[in-house]
Amino acid sequence: MSVLRLTCSPRGAASESLRLSRFILDGLARADARRGRDLVEIDANPLPHVDAEYAWALGSPADPDGDSAGSLRQSDHLIQSLVDADYVVIATPMHNYTVPSALKAWIDHVVRVRSTFTVTRAGKVGVLADKPVFVAVSSGGLFSGAEARQPDFLTPYLKAALATIGLKRLTFFSVEGTAMGGQALEAARLRARAEIDAYFTKAADTLVDAFVA
């Protein structure tokens, strides 16, 4: 199996979301053990914002002829890595109630008219084959449950943005309240790991059958 992991935290290897994503990768390895694993890593933090050539191309009736350049070329590579993956794992913090700028930059590159979606009278229609997308979220505060003290714009935004290109099978796992530290943080980690273990134990046959069929 081919897994694309997108890392979006500026803290890199020290990030809570990346730590959480490792448990998702372990779960995938157990659930789809027969095919082995090819892991493709993308760090979203160095990605450039889309440039003027990209903006002109999207506003034109057709993409420019010849080899693409600038952020159009970057977009081509990022879209291809998405097409090639069997599974996508996104490791991201929640920044100011929503996605960090690095993840937004990646979304701007891959949500691209004539490449990953088409425009119809009924609206935008995704053209990518659907596949499981697992999102590992870390947040300094609490955004779910009875004790939530901040809004969550990350989850609905990601669902809407990725559905635009055809990816609708999103599953979210989160470690919330990281700013609390100590026992509270460790308890949040254990809850998230238990949820991941339970999910992949239950979903193992479903995940494998989706690719055998």
C-alpha positions in Angstrom: 0.0 0.0 0.0 1.1 3.6 -0.6 0.5 6.1 2.2 0.9 9.8 1.7 1.6 11.6 5.0 1.4 15.4 5.1 3.0 17.1 8.0 1.7 20.6 8.7 3.1 21.7 12.1 5.9 24.2 12.3 7.2 22.1 15.2 8.1 19.3 12.8 9.3 16.1 14.4 8.5 17.4 17.9 4.8 18.1 17.1 1.9 16.4 18.8 0.0 15.9 15.6 3.0 14.1 14.0 3.2 11.9 17.1 -0.5 11.1 16.8 -0.1 10.3 13.1 2.4 7.6 13.8 -0.3 5.6 15.6 -2.5 5.9 12.6 0.4 4.6 10.4 0.8 1.7 12.8 -2.9 1.0 12.6 -2.8 1.0 8.8 0.2 -1.4 8.8 -1.8 -3.8 10.9 -5.0 -3.5 9.0 -3.4 -3.8 5.5 -0.4 -5.9 6.4 -0.5 -8.1 3.3 0.7 -5.4 1.0 3.5 -3.9 3.0 3.9 -0.1 3.1 5.4 2.6 0.9 5.4 5.9 2.8 5.6 9.2 0.9 6.4 12.1 3.2 5.5 15.7 2.4 6.3 18.6 4.7 3.7 21.3 4.0 5.6 24.1 5.8 8.1 25.0 3.0 5.4 25.0 0.3 5.2 28.3 -1.5 1.9 30.1 -1.9 0.3 29.9 -5.4 1.8 32.6 -7.7 0.5 34.9 -10.4 0.9 32.2 -13.2 -1.2 29.8 -11.2 -3.9 32.4 -10.6 -4.0 33.3 -14.3 -4.2 29.6 -15.3 -7.1 29.0 -13.0 -8.9 32.0 -14.3 -8.4 31.0 -17.9 -10.6 28.6 -19.9 -7.7 26.2 -20.3 -4.3 25.4 -18.7 -1.3 26.8 -20.6 0.4 24.7 -23.2 3.8 23.1 -22.6 5.5 22.3 -19.4 4.2 24.1 -16.3 6.4 26.3 -14.2 6.4 27.9 -10.8 3.6 26.9 -8.4 1.8 25.2 -11.3 4.6 22.7 -11.5 4.5 22.3 -7.7 0.8 21.8 -7.9 1.3 19.0 -10.5 3.6 17.1 -8.2 1.4 17.5 -5.2 -1.7 16.3 -7.1 0.2 13.3 -8.5 1.3 12.3 -5.0 -2.3 12.4 -4.0 -3.5 10.4 -6.9 -0.8 7.7 -6.3 -1.7 7.2 -2.6 -4.0 4.5 -1.3 -4.3 6.3 2.0 -3.7 9.9 3.1 -2.6 10.8 6.6 -2.7 14.5 7.5 -0.9 15.6 10.7 -2.0 19.1 11.6 -2.3 21.4 14.5 -5.3 23.6 14.9 -4.3 27.3 14.6 -6.8 30.0 15.6 -9.7 27.5 15.4 -8.8 26.3 11.9 -6.1 24.8 9.6 -2.6 26.3 9.8 -1.3 28.3 6.8 0.9 25.4 5.6 -2.1 23.1 5.2 -4.0 25.9 3.5 -1.2 26.3 1.0 -1.3 22.6 0.2 -5.1 22.7 -0.2 -4.7 25.7 -2.6 -2.3 23.6 -4.7 -4.4 20.5 -4.9 -7.9 21.9 -5.2 -7.5 22.9 -8.8 -10.0 23.3 -11.6 -9.7 20.9 -14.6 -7.2 18.9 -12.5 -9.0 17.7 -9.4 -12.5 19.1 -9.9 -14.8 20.3 -12.7 -17.3 23.0 -12.6 -20.9 22.1 -13.6 -24.3 23.9 -13.3 -24.8 22.0 -10.1 -21.5 23.2 -8.7 -18.0 21.8 -8.3 -17.6 18.0 -8.8 -14.4 16.2 -7.7 -12.6 13.9 -10.2 -10.2 12.1 -7.9 -10.9 8.5 -6.8 -12.1 8.5 -3.2 -9.8 7.0 -0.7 -9.5 6.9 3.1 -8.1 10.2 4.6 -7.0 10.2 8.3 -6.5 13.5 10.0 -4.4 13.7 13.2 -5.3 16.9 14.9 -3.6 18.6 17.9 -5.0 21.6 19.8 -3.8 23.6 22.7 -7.4 24.0 23.9 -10.5 21.8 23.9 -12.8 22.0 20.8 -15.1 19.0 21.3 -17.2 17.5 24.0 -18.9 19.0 27.0 -15.8 20.9 28.1 -15.1 22.5 24.7 -14.1 26.2 25.1 -13.3 27.1 21.5 -15.0 26.7 18.1 -13.8 24.1 15.5 -13.7 25.4 12.0 -10.9 23.0 11.0 -13.1 19.8 10.7 -15.9 21.2 8.5 -13.5 23.2 6.4 -11.3 20.1 5.6 -14.4 18.0 4.9 -15.7 20.6 2.4 -12.3 21.3 0.8 -11.4 17.7 0.2 -14.9 16.7 -0.8 -14.5 19.3 -3.6 -11.9 17.1 -5.2 -13.6 13.8 -4.5 -12.2 12.8 -1.1 -15.1 12.2 1.2 -13.9 9.3 3.5 -12.4 11.4 6.2 -11.7 10.1 9.7 -10.5 12.5 12.5 -8.5 11.7 15.6 -7.4 14.4 18.0 -5.2 15.2 21.0 -6.9 18.2 22.6 -5.8 20.4 25.5 -2.0 20.1 24.8 -1.4 23.4 26.6 -2.6 21.8 29.9 0.5 19.5 29.9 1.2 16.9 32.6 -1.4 14.3 33.4 -4.1 16.0 31.3 -2.0 15.8 28.2 -1.0 12.2 28.8 -4.7 11.3 29.3 -5.6 12.9 26.0 -2.8 11.0 24.3 -4.1 7.7 25.7 -7.7 8.4 24.7 -6.6 9.2 21.2 -4.5 6.1 20.9 -7.3 3.9 22.2 -9.7 5.4 19.6 -7.2 4.7 16.9 -6.6 1.1 18.0 -10.4 0.5 18.2 -11.0 2.0 14.8 -8.4 -0.1 13.0 -9.4 -3.3 14.8 -13.0 -2.8 13.6 -12.1 -1.4 10.1 -9.4 -3.9 9.1 -11.5 -6.1 6.9 -13.3 -3.1 5.3 -10.1 -1.3 4.4 -8.5 -4.4 2.8 -11.7 -5.4 0.9 -11.8 -1.9 -0.6 -8.6 -2.6 -2.5 -9.1 -6.3 -3.2 -12.5 -5.7 -4.8 
